[in-house]
């Protein structure tokens, strides 16, 4: 395997710097076009609900340890209930939307804050208004379903969802940086391949390496445009010197 000369490789990179910059610029433009025109923007909206004290208790009574323990155990159950077909179908019916049940299920994310009684429902949709409406309606339908199944009215909305005009699946700066990095890697690979496939002889060391014979002499490169100054003869030098002397005597 041919030994890699790092100094020579760096020189090749420097010579190809225009190509490298051009490739990076092209991929940055591709990244911009991809993010701006090819990716379908999706918007996310979240509503936060909290498991409060059960309404079956007196309103003035304090929340007990049993209430907190019960709510903690119910969180995993509630998380599954939110994504159930019963809740999703009711949401579709209440809003009168034409979204499919499976489509909403794929775009709903339910998370429980660790160590708390807080559940966050996030809906992702191509329409920001629909995303907020579905998230808010889902929290309402879920609370009604809990009341029907468990006889508890302990679901309160902490933060209702609001429409967000910024797409959640598009980060223009990040995308351009990623595409620029791809362009840099491809440009570096191209330059490296050019370096490895270049078998031309550029130096005395290359000649000795290829021929396995030491170089005894070298012929300088002839440059046609170079000005050649003819050497003066001794008689010309004496004549010129004598002329100057004669002029000085005058």
N, C-alpha and C positions, 0 to 999 in steps of 0.2 A: 504493500500500500504506500502511495506517495506521501511523503512527509509534508505536513502543512506548515508553511512559513507564515506565522502570524503577522509579521511586518508587511509581507507582500499581500496578505489577505486584506489587511486594513487599507493598504494602498488601493486595492481593487474596489473596496467599499467607497473610498473617497472619490475614485474616478467615476463610480456609478451613482454618486449622490443625487444627481438630477433625476435618474430613473427611480431611485428609492423615494424621493420626495413626491414625484409624479404619481407613483403607485399608491402612496399613502393618501394623497389628495383625492385620487379617484375613488378609493374605498370610503373616504369620509363623505363624499358626495352620494355614493351608493347608500350609505347608512342614513343620510338625511332623507333621501327619496323613499327608502324603505319605511322609515318611521312616519313620514308625513303623508304618504300616499298609499302604501301597500298594507299597512297594519290597520285592522278595524279597531277603532278606539272603544274601550270599555270603561265604564264608570262604576265606582264602588261607593256604597253608602252603608253606614252602620248605625244600628240602634242598640242602646245598652239598657238592659233590664236588670232589676235587682229582686232577689227573693226576700220579701219582708215578712213580718210577723203574721201568723195566720189570723184571719178575721174572726175566727170562732172564739178567740179569747176576748176578754174585756179590753176596750180601747185604752184604758188607763194602766193595764198590767204591763210589766216590763218584759222584755225579751229574755227568755231563759236559755240556759245552755242546751237544753233539749231542742229548742227551736233551731238554734244554730246547727246542731248536729244533724237534725232532720233535713234542713235545707241543703247541707253539704252532701248528704247521701242522695238527695233528689236531683242534684245538678246533672249528674251523668244521665239520669233518666230523662230529665227535661231536655237535655241536648239532643237526644235521639228523637224525642217527641216533636221538637221543632222541625226536623227534617222529614217527618212522617208524611205519607200520602194524604192522610186526613187533613192535616194543617195546610199543606200546599194546595190541595184542591179547593179548600174553602177560601184561601187567599185569592186564587184565580177567579173564583165565582164572585167574591165580594167586589173585586176591582173591575171585573168584566173585561179582562185582558185576554189576548189570544195566545199567550205564552204556554208552551207545553210543560207538563208536570216535570218531566225528566230534565228539561232545559233549566228550570228554576232550581231543581235539586243539585245539578252540577255546578251551579253558580251561587250557592248559598254556603257560607262558612260560619259555623257556630263554635265559639270558643268561650271557655270559662276561665276567669282570672283566678290564678292559683291562690288558695288561702282566703278567698272571698266568696260572697254569694252573688257575684255579678256575672252575667252572661252577655256576650256580645254577639249580635246577629249581623252579618255582613252580606249584602247582596251585590253581585256584579252583573251589570246589564249594559247593552249598547245605548240605552236611553237613560241619562242621569236622573230624570224625573221618575221614571218607572222604578229605578233601583231604590230610590228613597221611599216611594209608595209601597213597594213590595215589602221592604224591611219593616216599615211601621205597621203595615197590616198584619204581617206575620207575628209581630209581638202581641197584637191585640187578639188574633185568633188563637195563639198559643195560650194566652192568659185565660181565655174562655174555655179552652179544652182542659186546662188544669183544674179549673173550677168544676167542670162537668165530671171529670174522672175522679178527682180526689176530694172534691167538696171544699177546696181551699182557695181563698181569694188573696194570695200572697205574692202576686206578680205585679210589680210597679215599673213603669218606664222611667229610667234615670235620664237618658239623653235620647231624644227622638232623632231619627235619621233625617239628613238634609241633602238635597241634590248638590253634587260636586261636579263642576264643569271641567275639572282637570282629569284627563284619562288616567286610570290606575295602571294600565298595561303599557304605557308609552313614556319612556324617559329619553328625550332627544339627546341630551348631553351624553348620557351613559352609552346610548346606542352608537353615536358617532365615535366615541372613544374606543369602543369594542371593535368597530369596523376599521378604525385607524390602526389598531394593534394587529388586526388580521392582515392589513396591507403591509405593515412593517415586517411581519413574519414572512409573508410571501416574497417581499422584495429581498429580504436577507437570504431566503432560500435560493432565489434566482441568482443573486450575486455569488453565493457559495458554489452553486452548480457551474456557473461560468468559470469561476476560478479553478475548480477541479477538472473541468474539461479542456482548459487552455493548455495545450502542449507546445506552444510556441517558445522559442529560445530567446531569452532576453538578456542574458548575461554570460560572462565567462564561466561562472559556476554551473549554469545550465548546460553549456557545451561539455564540460568535463563530466557532468553527471550522466549525460546521454551517451557520450562516446567512450567513457571510462579511460580517456587519454588526457594527460595534462596539456594545457594550452601553452605553446612555446612563444607565440607572437600574436599580435592582433593588428588589423588594418583599420585605420580610422575611417569614419564615414565621410564620404565626399559630399560636400554641399555645393550644388551648382551656382547658387546665388552668392556664395561667399566671394569677397573681393580679394584677389591675389596680388600682392605687391611684389614686383620683380626686384630681385637683389641688384644693387648697384655695383658696378665694377670699380676697381681701384682708380682707373683713369678718369671715370666720371666723378668720383669723389674729389680727385685732385683738381680736376677742371673746375668744379663748382667752388672748391676752396680758393683756387687762384682767382676766380672771378670776383669773389667777395673781397679778396685782398686788393685787387686792382681798383675796385670801386672805392674802397676805403682810401687808397692813395690819392684819388682824385679829390 
